[in-house]
């Protein structure tokens, strides 16, 4: 969701500043300037992922956010 910010996260849902509540099963919070070791390990160990200059430590996903090769 563009131009939205998270106000609160609980074990079952997150609330945006506009009051929208989004239920979830698993939340992955991504922030910072570099990839986590977990992400780099996935890229290194999953054949469909690669470390080309375009990816820069990001996982390659399809339009439904499924990670290629997993």
Buried (B, 14 or more C-beta within 10 A) or exposed (E): EEEEEEEEEEEEEBBBEEEEEEEEEEEEEEEEEEBEEEBBEBBEEBEEBEEEEEEEEEBBEEEEEEBEEE
